[in-house]
Amino acid sequence: MEDSSVVPYGEGEGKGFELSPEEETELKLIANGIRRDIVQMTYMAKSGHPGGSLSAVEIMVSLYWRFLSHRPHEPWWEGRDRFVLSKGHACPVLYACLAARGYFPKDMLWTFRKLGSILQGHPEYGKAPGIEATTGSLGQGFGVAVGMALAFKLDRRPNRVYVLVGDGEIQEGCVWESAMTASFRGLDNLTAILDHNGLQIDGSVREVKGSLYPLREKWEAFGWKVVEADGHSFRELFRALGEAVSTRGVPTVVIAHTVKGKGVSFMEGKVSFHGKPPTASELEEALRELADRERAIREGRA
Ligand SMILES: Cc1ncc(C[n+]2csc(CCOP(=O)(O)OP(=O)(O)O)c2C)c(N)n1
């Protein structure tokens, strides 16, 4: 059964991505709920990666609530766009979005990282509905996404491919091999979103490998169109992702400037929460902050 609330991208090249103030409020509330799920899941699993999940919430909500053409109740629908979470360790945000869209019951989220669960610590293709590629080995998913986009081009099919990569992840050489291929093959059906939160596993990307910069010039040198956006602003993300859809001849990367741990004050900008779950008291504090934020959104203060 088709989910009529999902707006397919295909109808009118870059159109249909307007965002009314009411929709923006709705998306902010959804994002807040996804953040609640992320802290709860990692707390219950006593492991997992909250920081890089929280930084990607608005990106993921923009994709799953607007940009992806998909049918949650028909996950293998041929006409669907593909999303690949190349920074696979951030799967709590993906699982929370898939559950909220109805790919599987929300209760499954509380089995995250448990033995036998379909929701393992990194996404596994075929294990849970909606997972399009096995990822976790950084760089791998990016190449898979390029291959998918190339296959759609060769088959002359209109499906688009979206891939989320981390800024630490793009230290991997295989990302740049794939990036070269994508522009050489003119894969304008491919949009990469770079979660530029500035941190990776045990330090800032500048400390670990500062020669990653300048980002814009590097991607441009590899033949990509580059669009930048505040990765926590739905308005900016819609503009950037819409521009990617209407770009012809080259793939687009959206450099989304984000904050690791966004939305939970004591996790924001803290590399220590890369792969550490909250304690019981931290969970309580996080949920209190998110409840405050929900009130603020409803009252038009956030
Ligand atoms: C090939 C590979 N090397 C190392 C790791 C271990 N690792 C997991 S996450 C991570 C840091 C990733 O940083 P980033 O891409 O910036 O992710 P984010 O900060 O957005 O969570 C590392 C080094 C891995 N998963 N795969």
The ligand as an SDF file (V2000), in Angstrom:
LIG
                    3D

 26 27  0  0  0  0  0  0  0  0999 V2000
   37.5470    1.5830    7.8730 C   0  0  0  0  0  0  0  0  0  0  0  0
   37.2340    2.0290    9.2730 C   0  0  0  0  0  0  0  0  0  0  0  0
   38.2260    2.5240   10.0440 N   0  0  0  0  0  0  0  0  0  0  0  0
   37.9510    2.9110   11.3130 C   0  0  0  0  0  0  0  0  0  0  0  0
   36.6890    2.7810   11.8240 C   0  0  0  0  0  0  0  0  0  0  0  0
   36.4120    3.1770   13.2770 C   0  0  0  0  0  0  0  0  0  0  0  0
   35.6260    4.3840   13.3300 N   0  0  0  0  0  0  0  0  0  0  0  0
   34.2950    4.3240   13.5670 C   0  0  0  0  0  0  0  0  0  0  0  0
   33.5680    5.8370   13.5440 S   0  0  0  0  0  0  0  0  0  0  0  0
   35.0400    6.6050   13.2750 C   0  0  0  0  0  0  0  0  0  0  0  0
   35.1030    8.0940   13.1380 C   0  0  0  0  0  0  0  0  0  0  0  0
   34.1940    8.5980   12.0660 C   0  0  0  0  0  0  0  0  0  0  0  0
   34.1520    9.9880   12.0600 O   0  0  0  0  0  0  0  0  0  0  0  0
   33.0410   10.7340   11.2570 P   0  0  0  0  0  0  0  0  0  0  0  0
   32.9620   10.1490    9.8920 O   0  0  0  0  0  0  0  0  0  0  0  0
   33.3400   12.1830   11.3250 O   0  0  0  0  0  0  0  0  0  0  0  0
   31.7310   10.3420   12.0070 O   0  0  0  0  0  0  0  0  0  0  0  0
   30.8050   11.2290   12.9630 P   0  0  0  0  0  0  0  0  0  0  0  0
   31.6730   12.1960   13.6870 O   0  0  0  0  0  0  0  0  0  0  0  0
   29.8750   11.9590   12.0490 O   0  0  0  0  0  0  0  0  0  0  0  0
   30.1070   10.2640   13.8440 O   0  0  0  0  0  0  0  0  0  0  0  0
   36.0800    5.6890   13.1850 C   0  0  0  0  0  0  0  0  0  0  0  0
   37.4860    6.0410   12.9310 C   0  0  0  0  0  0  0  0  0  0  0  0
   35.7050    2.2180   10.9950 C   0  0  0  0  0  0  0  0  0  0  0  0
   34.4450    2.0530   11.4000 N   0  0  0  0  0  0  0  0  0  0  0  0
   35.9970    1.8680    9.7130 N   0  0  0  0  0  0  0  0  0  0  0  0
  1  2  1  0
  2  3  1  0
  2 26  2  0
  3  4  2  0
  4  5  1  0
  5  6  1  0
  5 24  2  0
  6  7  1  0
  7  8  2  0
  7 22  1  0
  8  9  1  0
  9 10  1  0
 10 11  1  0
 10 22  2  0
 11 12  1  0
 12 13  1  0
 13 14  1  0
 14 15  2  0
 14 16  1  0
 14 17  1  0
 17 18  1  0
 18 19  2  0
 18 20  1  0
 18 21  1  0
 22 23  1  0
 24 25  1  0
 24 26  1  0
M  CHG  1   7   1
M  END
$$$$
